[in-house]
Amino acid sequence: MIEVTAVKSIQDYHLVVTFNTGEVRRFDMRPYLHYPIYQRLENPGFFSLARVDYGTVTWPGDIDIAPETIYHDGLPATPSSV
């Protein structure tokens, strides 16, 4: 099972996510911000509160996104390339 081990929020509503496989993906959250559950993330300060809980990316208020979505829709990256 794919799990998130680290997350970093960066500019323009992107996440840099490290998985338990050692792979790193850059994920664009902008296409998701129009969904009601993610509208609070439009605030850059709130977006920056991204953290890892139980193998997935979460924010306060029970907001999360599936690690499989990030893995499949994210672009391969390295921590030094972002």
C-alpha positions as CSV (number, residue, x, y, z in Angstrom):
1,M,0.0,0.0,0.0
2,I,1.3,3.4,-1.0
3,E,1.7,5.8,2.0
4,V,2.9,9.4,2.4
5,T,5.9,9.8,4.6
6,A,6.6,13.5,4.2
7,V,4.9,16.6,2.7
8,K,6.0,20.1,2.0
9,S,3.7,22.9,0.7
10,I,5.2,25.2,-1.8
11,Q,4.1,28.2,-3.9
12,D,1.1,28.1,-6.2
13,Y,-0.7,25.4,-4.2
14,H,1.7,22.6,-4.9
15,L,2.8,19.9,-2.6
16,V,6.1,18.0,-2.6
17,V,5.2,14.5,-1.3
18,T,7.6,11.7,-0.4
19,F,6.2,8.2,-0.4
20,N,7.1,5.0,1.5
21,T,8.7,3.8,-1.8
22,G,11.2,6.6,-1.6
23,E,9.6,8.3,-4.6
24,V,8.9,12.0,-4.6
25,R,6.1,13.6,-6.5
26,R,5.1,17.2,-7.1
27,F,1.3,17.6,-6.9
28,D,-0.8,20.5,-8.0
29,M,-3.8,21.1,-5.8
30,R,-5.2,24.0,-7.9
31,P,-7.7,21.8,-9.9
32,Y,-9.2,20.6,-6.6
33,L,-9.7,24.0,-4.9
34,H,-13.2,24.5,-6.4
35,Y,-14.5,21.5,-4.5
36,P,-16.3,22.5,-1.3
37,I,-14.1,20.3,0.9
38,Y,-10.9,22.0,-0.4
39,Q,-12.1,25.7,-0.6
40,R,-10.4,26.5,2.8
41,L,-7.1,25.6,1.2
42,E,-7.4,28.7,-1.1
43,N,-5.9,30.6,1.9
44,P,-2.2,30.2,1.4
45,G,-1.6,30.3,5.2
46,F,-4.0,27.4,5.7
47,F,-2.7,25.5,2.7
48,S,0.8,25.6,4.3
49,L,-0.5,23.7,7.3
50,A,-0.3,20.4,5.3
51,R,1.0,17.5,7.3
52,V,1.2,13.7,7.2
53,D,-1.3,11.7,9.3
54,Y,-1.7,8.0,9.0
55,G,0.1,7.8,5.6
56,T,-1.9,10.6,3.9
57,V,-1.7,14.4,3.5
58,T,-4.1,16.2,5.8
59,W,-5.0,19.7,7.0
60,P,-6.9,20.9,10.1
61,G,-10.6,20.4,9.9
62,D,-10.6,16.8,8.7
63,I,-9.4,17.8,5.2
64,D,-7.3,15.2,3.4
65,I,-6.5,13.8,0.0
66,A,-5.8,10.2,-0.9
67,P,-2.2,9.2,-1.3
68,E,-3.1,7.2,-4.4
69,T,-4.4,10.4,-6.1
70,I,-1.2,12.3,-5.3
71,Y,0.9,9.4,-6.5
72,H,-0.9,8.8,-9.8
73,D,-1.6,12.5,-10.7
74,G,1.6,14.0,-9.3
75,L,4.8,14.5,-11.4
76,P,8.1,12.8,-10.5
77,A,10.3,15.2,-8.6
78,T,13.3,15.3,-6.4
79,P,13.5,17.4,-3.2
80,S,16.3,19.5,-4.7
81,S,14.3,20.3,-7.8
82,V,11.6,22.3,-6.0
